[in-house]
């Protein structure tokens, strides 16, 4: 069994919300979700680079700030990753 066979009948939707929202609004919601996800990944990468630079420069005060710069976007990534599961569970 390959991936194509597994995904044969799968279509993305928002279940009952998709009918009431319309295809354009569903597309806009998907675009907003993916942009938020990409933004959170960008902030995680930025925080990681700042943390690595502060550790390399022997600046412990900046390292603590770098950890916070990583922690909040990671939390946002977790929440954004859970949203499709919550929508599926509600449907």
N, C-alpha and C positions, 0 to 999 in steps of 0.2 A: 504494500500500500504506500503510495507516495503522497506528497503534499497536495497535488492537484486533485486527487480523488477525495482527500479529506475536506477540501474547501469547496467542493462542487456545489452544494446547495446553500452556502453561506452568503448572506447579503447584509450589509450594514444597515441598521435602522434604529430608530428610537422607540420602536414598538407603538403603543397607542399615542404617544406624544407626536410621532412623525406625521400621523394623519391630521392631527389638529393644527400642527405648526406649519405644515407645508414644506415642499422640498427646498425652497430657497432659504428659509429660516433654519432648517436642519443643516444645510450646507454652511451657513454663516456660523452656527454654533460649533460645528466641527472645525471650521477655520480658526475660531477664537480659541478652542481647546488646544489645537496643535500649536498655535502661536504661543500660548501660555506655557505649554510643555517645552517648546524650543527656548523660550526666554529663561525658564527655570534651569534648563541644562546649561545655558550660557552663563548664568549667575553661579552655578556650581563650579564650572570650569574657571571662572574669574576668581572665585573665592579660593579654589585650590591653588591657583598660581600665586595669589597673594600670600597664602599660608606658606607655600614652599619658599617664596622669596624672603619672608620674615624669618623662617627657620634657618635659611642659608645665611642670612645677614646677622644672625645672633641677636635678634630683637624680640625677646620674649613677650613684651607688651603687645606688639603687633601680631604675634602668633595667636594670642587669645582673641583678638579681633578677627583674625583670619578664620578661626574655628567657627565663630558666629556667622561669618560671611558664607560658610559652607553649610552650616546647620539649618538655617532658615530656608534656603532654596531646596535642600534635600527634603525637608518637611513638605514643601510645596509640591515637589515631584511625587512624593508618596500620595498626597491628596489628589493630585491630577491623575495619577495612575489608578486610583480607587474609583474615580467618578464613573467610568464605563461599567464597572462591576456593580456599583450602586444602581445605576439606571437599569441595567439588566435584571437585577434582583427585584426592583420595583415593578418592572414589566412582567 
